[in-house]
Amino acid sequence: MKISDETRVKLDKLQQDYNDKCFQLIEEEAVVNNPYEKGDIIEDHYQVGKVLSCIIKINVNRRIYEISYKCERLTKKLKPYRGGELTTVYLCNVERALTSEP
């Protein structure tokens, strides 16, 4: 037997509330576990970058999050490229953080 429209609306509301609370909880976890801030210099297997912003992607259904950083690409001497190149560095690929500029 099919459920009524009124019950369907209530179930949709419950589902949306659940998803919102899950999203908030996962977002809090991601923020707590984010090791780098704006201005930090990080290096992955390919490039060096100065963090401009943090991007957190959340998948509520799979209960996971992914952190990546929008960075200003730097040379090995930690100077910005002339063209002002921007790049994305994923947290899972970060090999080390460079603490100070020369």
N, CA, C and O atoms as a MOPAC input file, in Angstrom:
PM7 MOZYME 1SCF
protein

 N      0.84000 1    -1.17200 1     0.00000 1
 C      0.00000 1     0.00000 1     0.00000 1
 C      0.89400 1     1.24800 1     0.00000 1
 O      1.93200 1     1.28000 1     0.66100 1
 N      0.48500 1     2.24000 1    -0.72900 1
 C      1.24700 1     3.48400 1    -0.81800 1
 C      0.99300 1     4.36200 1     0.39800 1
 O     -0.06700 1     4.31700 1     1.02200 1
 N      2.00600 1     5.16000 1     0.70900 1
 C      1.85100 1     6.10700 1     1.81500 1
 C      1.19800 1     7.39300 1     1.31200 1
 O      1.24600 1     7.70300 1     0.12100 1
 N      0.59900 1     8.12200 1     2.21900 1
 C     -0.08900 1     9.35700 1     1.83400 1
 C      0.92600 1    10.45100 1     1.52600 1
 O      2.09400 1    10.36900 1     1.90800 1
 N      0.45600 1    11.46500 1     0.83200 1
 C      1.30500 1    12.60500 1     0.50600 1
 C      1.78800 1    13.31900 1     1.76600 1
 O      2.92600 1    13.78400 1     1.82800 1
 N      0.92300 1    13.40200 1     2.75900 1
 C      1.28100 1    14.05100 1     4.01800 1
 C      2.44900 1    13.31000 1     4.69500 1
 O      3.38200 1    13.93600 1     5.19600 1
 N      2.38200 1    11.98800 1     4.70100 1
 C      3.46000 1    11.18600 1     5.29400 1
 C      4.73800 1    11.31600 1     4.47200 1
 O      5.83400 1    11.38800 1     5.02800 1
 N      4.59900 1    11.34600 1     3.18000 1
 C      5.76400 1    11.50200 1     2.29800 1
 C      6.45900 1    12.83100 1     2.57100 1
 O      7.68900 1    12.88300 1     2.59900 1
 N      5.70500 1    13.90000 1     2.77300 1
 C      6.28800 1    15.21000 1     3.07400 1
 C      7.02800 1    15.17000 1     4.40600 1
 O      8.12300 1    15.72000 1     4.52900 1
 N      6.43200 1    14.52100 1     5.40100 1
 C      7.07900 1    14.40500 1     6.70900 1
 C      8.38300 1    13.60400 1     6.61400 1
 O      9.38500 1    13.96400 1     7.23200 1
 N      8.36300 1    12.53500 1     5.84900 1
 C      9.56400 1    11.71800 1     5.66800 1
 C     10.66800 1    12.50300 1     4.94300 1
 O     11.84600 1    12.40400 1     5.28700 1
 N     10.26400 1    13.27800 1     3.94100 1
 C     11.24200 1    14.10900 1     3.22400 1
 C     11.87800 1    15.13000 1     4.14900 1
 O     13.07800 1    15.39200 1     4.06500 1
 N     11.07600 1    15.70300 1     5.03100 1
 C     11.58200 1    16.67800 1     6.00300 1
 C     12.56700 1    16.01200 1     6.95800 1
 O     13.63100 1    16.56600 1     7.23600 1
 N     12.22300 1    14.83000 1     7.46300 1
 C     13.12300 1    14.08000 1     8.34700 1
 C     14.44300 1    13.75100 1     7.64300 1
 O     15.51900 1    13.88000 1     8.22600 1
 N     14.34400 1    13.32900 1     6.39500 1
 C     15.54200 1    12.98400 1     5.62300 1
 C     16.42400 1    14.21000 1     5.42300 1
 O     17.64500 1    14.12000 1     5.54800 1
 N     15.82300 1    15.35000 1     5.11500 1
 C     16.58800 1    16.57900 1     4.90900 1
 C     17.26100 1    17.03300 1     6.20500 1
 O     18.41800 1    17.45200 1     6.18600 1
 N     16.54800 1    16.95300 1     7.32400 1
 C     17.13200 1    17.29800 1     8.62300 1
 C     18.31700 1    16.39100 1     8.94900 1
 O     19.35200 1    16.85600 1     9.42600 1
 N     18.15600 1    15.10300 1     8.68800 1
 C     19.23700 1    14.13300 1     8.92000 1
 C     20.46100 1    14.48100 1     8.06700 1
 O     21.58400 1    14.50500 1     8.57200 1
 N     20.24700 1    14.74800 1     6.78300 1
 C     21.35900 1    15.07800 1     5.88600 1
 C     22.06600 1    16.36100 1     6.31900 1
 O     23.29300 1    16.44800 1     6.26400 1
 N     21.28900 1    17.35300 1     6.74900 1
 C     21.87800 1    18.61900 1     7.20200 1
 C     22.75200 1    18.41000 1     8.43400 1
 O     23.85300 1    18.95400 1     8.52000 1
 N     22.26700 1    17.62900 1     9.37600 1
 C     23.03700 1    17.37000 1    10.59900 1
 C     24.28700 1    16.54900 1    10.29800 1
 O     25.34400 1    16.79900 1    10.87700 1
 N     24.18000 1    15.58200 1     9.40700 1
 C     25.35700 1    14.80000 1     9.00300 1
 C     26.38900 1    15.69700 1     8.33000 1
 O     27.58500 1    15.59300 1     8.60200 1
 N     25.91900 1    16.57500 1     7.45300 1
 C     26.81800 1    17.49900 1     6.76700 1
 C     27.56200 1    18.37200 1     7.78000 1
 O     28.77600 1    18.54600 1     7.67600 1
 N     26.84300 1    18.91600 1     8.75300 1
 C     27.46200 1    19.77200 1     9.77000 1
 C     28.50500 1    19.00600 1    10.57100 1
 O     29.58500 1    19.52700 1    10.84800 1
 N     28.18800 1    17.78000 1    10.94100 1
 C     29.10300 1    16.97100 1    11.72900 1
 C     30.37700 1    16.65500 1    10.94500 1
 O     31.48000 1    16.75700 1    11.48300 1
 N     30.22800 1    16.27600 1     9.69100 1
 C     31.39100 1    15.97800 1     8.84800 1
 C     32.20700 1    17.24400 1     8.60500 1
 O     33.43700 1    17.19700 1     8.59800 1
 N     31.53300 1    18.37400 1     8.40700 1
 C     32.23800 1    19.63600 1     8.19600 1
 C     33.06000 1    20.02200 1     9.42800 1
 O     34.19700 1    20.47500 1     9.29700 1
 N     32.49500 1    19.84500 1    10.61300 1
 C     33.23800 1    20.13400 1    11.84800 1
 C     34.48400 1    19.26100 1    11.94000 1
 O     35.55500 1    19.74800 1    12.30300 1
 N     34.35500 1    17.98400 1    11.61800 1
 C     35.48800 1    17.05700 1    11.62900 1
 C     36.56900 1    17.51500 1    10.64800 1
 O     37.75500 1    17.49200 1    10.97400 1
 N     36.16300 1    17.92600 1     9.46000 1
 C     37.12100 1    18.37700 1     8.44400 1
 C     37.86400 1    19.62700 1     8.89100 1
 O     39.07600 1    19.73100 1     8.70200 1
 N     37.15000 1    20.56800 1     9.47800 1
 C     37.77500 1    21.81400 1     9.93300 1
 C     38.78400 1    21.52600 1    11.04800 1
 O     39.87000 1    22.10400 1    11.06400 1
 N     38.43100 1    20.64100 1    11.97000 1
 C     39.34200 1    20.29100 1    13.06800 1
 C     40.60300 1    19.61000 1    12.53100 1
 O     41.69300 1    19.83100 1    13.05800 1
 N     40.46700 1    18.79400 1    11.50100 1
 C     41.59100 1    18.03000 1    10.96200 1
 C     42.32400 1    18.72300 1     9.81800 1
 O     43.16200 1    18.10600 1     9.16000 1
 N     42.02500 1    19.98800 1     9.57300 1
 C     42.70200 1    20.73600 1     8.52300 1
 C     44.01500 1    21.30100 1     9.07600 1
 O     43.98700 1    22.22600 1     9.88800 1
 N     45.15900 1    20.76500 1     8.65300 1
 C     46.43000 1    21.16700 1     9.26000 1
 C     47.02900 1    22.46500 1     8.71700 1
 O     47.93600 1    23.02000 1     9.33800 1
 N     46.55000 1    22.96100 1     7.58300 1
 C     47.17400 1    24.12500 1     6.95800 1
 C     46.20300 1    25.29900 1     6.87800 1
 O     44.99200 1    25.12600 1     6.73500 1
 N     46.77400 1    26.49400 1     6.97400 1
 C     45.98200 1    27.71900 1     6.92700 1
 C     46.45100 1    28.58400 1     5.76100 1
 O     47.46000 1    28.29800 1     5.11700 1
 N     45.70200 1    29.63200 1     5.51200 1
 C     46.04700 1    30.58500 1     4.47400 1
 C     47.44600 1    31.13300 1     4.75900 1
 O     47.75000 1    31.53400 1     5.88200 1
 N     48.28800 1    31.14400 1     3.73100 1
 C     49.64300 1    31.66200 1     3.86200 1
 C     50.70000 1    30.59400 1     4.06100 1
 O     51.88600 1    30.86100 1     3.86800 1
 N     50.29100 1    29.37100 1     4.45000 1
 C     51.25600 1    28.28600 1     4.60800 1
 C     51.80100 1    27.87100 1     3.24700 1
 O     51.10900 1    27.97400 1     2.23400 1
 N     53.03100 1    27.40600 1     3.23200 1
 C     53.64800 1    26.92700 1     1.99900 1
 C     53.75100 1    25.41200 1     2.10300 1
 O     54.34300 1    24.87800 1     3.04000 1
 N     53.16000 1    24.72400 1     1.11700 1
 C     53.11900 1    23.26400 1     1.12700 1
 C     53.70100 1    22.71900 1    -0.17300 1
 O     53.74000 1    23.40100 1    -1.19700 1
 N     54.14800 1    21.47800 1    -0.09900 1
 C     54.75500 1    20.82800 1    -1.26300 1
 C     54.15800 1    19.44100 1    -1.42800 1
 O     54.00900 1    18.69800 1    -0.45800 1
 N     53.82200 1    19.10300 1    -2.65200 1
 C     53.40800 1    17.74100 1    -2.94100 1
 C     54.45700 1    17.10000 1    -3.84100 1
 O     55.56300 1    17.62700 1    -3.96200 1
 N     54.14200 1    15.99900 1    -4.46200 1
 C     55.10200 1    15.28000 1    -5.30100 1
 C     55.44800 1    16.02000 1    -6.58500 1
 O     56.37400 1    15.62200 1    -7.29100 1
 N     54.73200 1    17.07500 1    -6.89800 1
 C     54.87600 1    17.74500 1    -8.18800 1
 C     55.23400 1    19.22100 1    -8.08300 1
 O     55.95200 1    19.73200 1    -8.94200 1
 N     54.75900 1    19.91600 1    -7.06700 1
 C     54.85400 1    21.36900 1    -7.03300 1
 C     54.88000 1    21.91400 1    -5.61200 1
 O     54.62600 1    21.20300 1    -4.63900 1
 N     55.19900 1    23.20800 1    -5.53000 1
 C     55.19500 1    23.92800 1    -4.26200 1
 C     54.16300 1    25.04300 1    -4.40100 1
 O     54.07600 1    25.67600 1    -5.45300 1
 N     53.38100 1    25.29100 1    -3.34800 1
 C     52.35500 1    26.33200 1    -3.42000 1
 C     52.13500 1    27.01700 1    -2.09700 1
 O     52.34000 1    26.44000 1    -1.02900 1
 N     51.70800 1    28.27900 1    -2.19100 1
 C     51.33100 1    29.06100 1    -1.01600 1
 C     49.80900 1    29.03300 1    -0.93700 1
 O     49.12300 1    29.42700 1    -1.88000 1
 N     49.29000 1    28.56900 1     0.18600 1
 C     47.85200 1    28.36600 1     0.35000 1
 C     47.10600 1    29.70200 1     0.30000 1
 O     47.39900 1    30.62400 1     1.06100 1
 N     46.13700 1    29.78100 1    -0.61300 1
 C     45.26100 1    30.95000 1    -0.71400 1
 C     43.91300 1    30.67900 1    -0.04700 1
 O     43.32900 1    31.56200 1     0.58100 1
 N     43.42800 1    29.44000 1    -0.19200 1
 C     42.15800 1    29.06900 1     0.44100 1
 C     42.06000 1    27.55800 1     0.55700 1
 O     42.74200 1    26.81300 1    -0.14700 1
 N     41.20200 1    27.13100 1     1.45600 1
 C     40.96400 1    25.70900 1     1.70000 1
 C     39.60100 1    25.34600 1     1.10200 1
 O     38.62500 1    26.08100 1     1.25100 1
 N     39.56000 1    24.21100 1     0.43000 1
 C     38.32300 1    23.73200 1    -0.17500 1
 C     37.97700 1    22.39300 1     0.47200 1
 O     38.77200 1    21.45400 1     0.41700 1
 N     36.80800 1    22.30100 1     1.07700 1
 C     36.36300 1    21.06000 1     1.71400 1
 C     35.16800 1    20.53000 1     0.93500 1
 O     34.14200 1    21.19900 1     0.81300 1
 N     35.31700 1    19.31000 1     0.40700 1
 C     34.22200 1    18.65000 1    -0.30200 1
 C     33.69400 1    17.53700 1     0.59000 1
 O     34.45800 1    16.73700 1     1.12900 1
 N     32.37700 1    17.50000 1     0.73600 1
 C     31.74400 1    16.54700 1     1.64400 1
 C     30.75100 1    15.67400 1     0.88200 1
 O     29.94400 1    16.16600 1     0.09300 1
 N     30.83000 1    14.37100 1     1.13600 1
 C     29.86500 1    13.43000 1     0.59600 1
 C     29.15100 1    12.77800 1     1.77900 1
 O     29.70500 1    11.89700 1     2.43600 1
 N     27.93100 1    13.21200 1     2.04200 1
 C     27.17000 1    12.72900 1     3.20100 1
 C     26.83200 1    11.25100 1     3.04200 1
 O     26.90600 1    10.50200 1     4.01700 1
 N     26.47000 1    10.82100 1     1.86700 1
 C     26.06300 1     9.42100 1     1.67100 1
 C     27.20400 1     8.45300 1     1.95900 1
 O     26.97800 1     7.38900 1     2.53500 1
 N     28.42100 1     8.80400 1     1.56800 1
 C     29.57500 1     7.93500 1     1.81000 1
 C     30.27700 1     8.26000 1     3.13100 1
 O     31.19000 1     7.54800 1     3.54900 1
 N     29.84000 1     9.33800 1     3.77800 1
 C     30.39000 1     9.77700 1     5.06500 1
 C     31.89200 1    10.03900 1     4.98000 1
 O     32.67100 1     9.56100 1     5.80500 1
 N     32.28000 1    10.81400 1     3.95900 1
 C     33.68800 1    11.16300 1     3.78000 1
 C     33.81000 1    12.64700 1     3.45300 1
 O     32.83700 1    13.30400 1     3.08200 1
 N     35.02800 1    13.15400 1     3.60200 1
 C     35.33700 1    14.50900 1     3.16300 1
 C     36.70700 1    14.50900 1     2.51000 1
 O     37.52600 1    13.62000 1     2.74300 1
 N     36.93800 1    15.51500 1     1.69500 1
 C     38.21400 1    15.67300 1     1.00500 1
 C     38.64000 1    17.12200 1     1.14400 1
 O     37.85000 1    18.03600 1     0.91200 1
 N     39.88800 1    17.32600 1     1.52300 1
 C     40.41500 1    18.68200 1     1.66800 1
 C     41.42700 1    18.93300 1     0.56400 1
 O     42.31300 1    18.11600 1     0.31600 1
 N     41.28100 1    20.07200 1    -0.09100 1
 C     42.26000 1    20.50800 1    -1.07000 1
 C     42.51800 1    21.99300 1    -0.85500 1
 O     41.76900 1    22.67400 1    -0.15300 1
 N     43.57800 1    22.47700 1    -1.46300 1
 C     43.99000 1    23.86400 1    -1.26800 1
 C     44.18900 1    24.55000 1    -2.60700 1
 O     44.85000 1    24.01600 1    -3.49800 1
 N     43.61600 1    25.73200 1    -2.74200 1
 C     43.88300 1    26.58500 1    -3.88500 1
 C     45.16100 1    27.33800 1    -3.53000 1
 O     45.21300 1    28.03900 1    -2.51900 1
 N     46.18800 1    27.19300 1    -4.36100 1
 C     47.49900 1    27.74100 1    -4.03900 1
 C     48.05700 1    28.60400 1    -5.16500 1
 O     47.73500 1    28.42500 1    -6.34000 1
 N     48.90100 1    29.54100 1    -4.76100 1
 C     49.72400 1    30.28100 1    -5.71100 1
 C     50.96000 1    29.41500 1    -5.92900 1
 O     51.67000 1    29.09500 1    -4.97600 1
 N     51.21400 1    29.04100 1    -7.16300 1
 C     52.33200 1    28.14700 1    -7.45500 1
 C     53.64800 1    28.88600 1    -7.27700 1
 O     53.79700 1    30.02600 1    -7.71800 1
 N     54.60200 1    28.22600 1    -6.62500 1
 C     55.90400 1    28.82400 1    -6.35300 1
 C     57.01000 1    28.01100 1    -7.01000 1
 O     56.86100 1    26.81500 1    -7.26100 1
 N     58.12900 1    28.69100 1    -7.28500 1
 C     59.31500 1    28.01300 1    -7.80900 1
 C     59.99000 1    27.27300 1    -6.66300 1
 O     59.57100 1    27.39500 1    -5.51100 1
 N     61.03300 1    26.50800 1    -6.97000 1
 C     61.77900 1    25.79100 1    -5.93800 1
 C     62.44800 1    26.75900 1    -4.96000 1
 O     62.75900 1    26.38700 1    -3.82800 1
 N     62.67100 1    28.01200 1    -5.40500 1
 C     63.24900 1    29.03600 1    -4.52800 1
 C     62.15900 1    29.78600 1    -3.75500 1
 O     62.42800 1    30.79600 1    -3.10400 1
 N     60.94500 1    29.28500 1    -3.83600 1
 C     59.76900 1    29.82000 1    -3.13100 1
 C     59.38400 1    31.23000 1    -3.57500 1
 O     58.89500 1    32.03400 1    -2.78100 1
 N     59.61200 1    31.51200 1    -4.84500 1
 C     59.18200 1    32.77700 1    -5.44800 1
 C     58.00300 1    32.48400 1    -6.36900 1
 O     57.98300 1    31.43900 1    -7.02000 1
 N     57.01500 1    33.38600 1    -6.44000 1
 C     55.86300 1    33.16800 1    -7.33400 1
 C     56.28700 1    33.18100 1    -8.80700 1
 O     57.19700 1    33.91500 1    -9.19500 1
 N     55.62500 1    32.37200 1    -9.60700 1
 C     55.85200 1    32.40800 1   -11.04600 1
 C     55.39600 1    33.75400 1   -11.59200 1
 O     54.47900 1    34.37200 1   -11.05100 1
 N     56.03200 1    34.20100 1   -12.65500 1
 C     55.70700 1    35.52000 1   -13.23100 1
 C     54.25500 1    35.60900 1   -13.67900 1
 O     53.61600 1    36.65200 1   -13.54200 1
 N     53.75100 1    34.52900 1   -14.20400 1
 C     52.37700 1    34.52900 1   -14.70300 1
 C     51.32800 1    34.44900 1   -13.60300 1
 O     50.12900 1    34.50100 1   -13.87900 1
 N     51.76800 1    34.32500 1   -12.37900 1
 C     50.81400 1    34.22200 1   -11.26900 1
 C     49.98900 1    32.95600 1   -11.32300 1
 O     48.78400 1    32.97800 1   -11.07100 1
 N     50.64000 1    31.84800 1   -11.65300 1
 C     49.93200 1    30.58000 1   -11.79800 1
 C     49.25500 1    30.15400 1   -10.49500 1
 O     49.81400 1    30.29700 1    -9.40800 1
 N     48.04700 1    29.63200 1   -10.63400 1
 C     47.32400 1    29.04500 1    -9.50900 1
 C     47.26500 1    27.54100 1    -9.72000 1
 O     47.26500 1    27.06500 1   -10.85500 1
 N     47.21600 1    26.80400 1    -8.63400 1
 C     47.16600 1    25.35500 1    -8.71600 1
 C     46.35700 1    24.80900 1    -7.55100 1
 O     46.05500 1    25.52500 1    -6.59600 1
 N     46.01600 1    23.54600 1    -7.64300 1
 C     45.30800 1    22.86700 1    -6.56700 1
 C     46.20700 1    21.78200 1    -5.99900 1
 O     46.78100 1    20.98900 1    -6.74500 1
 N     46.32900 1    21.74800 1    -4.68500 1
 C     47.10900 1    20.71900 1    -3.99600 1
 C     46.14900 1    19.98500 1    -3.06100 1
 O     45.46000 1    20.60400 1    -2.25100 1
 N     46.11500 1    18.66600 1    -3.18500 1
 C     45.23800 1    17.85100 1    -2.34600 1
 C     45.97400 1    17.45500 1    -1.06400 1
 O     47.15500 1    17.11000 1    -1.09600 1
 N     45.26600 1    17.51000 1     0.05100 1
 C     45.87100 1    17.19200 1     1.34100 1
 C     46.52500 1    15.81100 1     1.33400 1
 O     47.59900 1    15.63100 1     1.90700 1
 N     45.89300 1    14.85100 1     0.69800 1
 C     46.43100 1    13.49300 1     0.68100 1
 C     47.76700 1    13.40700 1    -0.06200 1
 O     48.50100 1    12.43300 1     0.10900 1
 N     48.09400 1    14.41100 1    -0.88600 1
 C     49.34000 1    14.41800 1    -1.64200 1
 C     50.43100 1    15.28300 1    -1.01400 1
 O     51.57100 1    15.26800 1    -1.48100 1
 N     50.10200 1    16.03300 1     0.03200 1
 C     51.09100 1    16.91400 1     0.64000 1
 C     52.19200 1    16.06700 1     1.26600 1
 O     51.93300 1    15.18700 1     2.08700 1
 N     53.43600 1    16.35500 1     0.85700 1
 C     54.57800 1    15.63000 1     1.40600 1
 C     55.19700 1    16.35500 1     2.59200 1
 O     55.68400 1    15.72700 1     3.53100 1
 N     55.17400 1    17.67200 1     2.54100 1
 C     55.72600 1    18.44800 1     3.65800 1
 C     55.27100 1    19.89900 1     3.57600 1
 O     54.83000 1    20.38500 1     2.53500 1
 N     55.39700 1    20.55900 1     4.70400 1
 C     55.10400 1    21.99300 1     4.77200 1
 C     56.42700 1    22.71600 1     4.94900 1
 O     57.26900 1    22.31300 1     5.75100 1
 N     56.59600 1    23.78300 1     4.19200 1
 C     57.80100 1    24.59600 1     4.29200 1
 C     57.43400 1    25.77000 1     5.18600 1
 O     56.54700 1    26.55200 1     4.84400 1
 N     58.09300 1    25.90200 1     6.30600 1
 C     57.66900 1    26.83800 1     7.33700 1
 C     58.06700 1    28.27800 1     7.10500 1
 O     57.34600 1    29.18400 1     7.52400 1
 N     59.19300 1    28.52200 1     6.45200 1
 C     59.62000 1    29.91500 1     6.31200 1
 C     60.09900 1    30.20300 1     4.91500 1
 O     60.64000 1    29.33500 1     4.22900 1
 N     59.89300 1    31.43200 1     4.50500 1
 C     60.36900 1    31.87700 1     3.20700 1
 C     61.78500 1    32.40100 1     3.34600 1
 O     62.11500 1    32.98300 1     4.37900 1
 N     62.65200 1    32.21200 1     2.32300 1
 C     64.03200 1    32.70300 1     2.41100 1
 C     64.12600 1    34.20400 1     2.34100 1
 O     65.22400 1    34.75700 1     2.40300 1

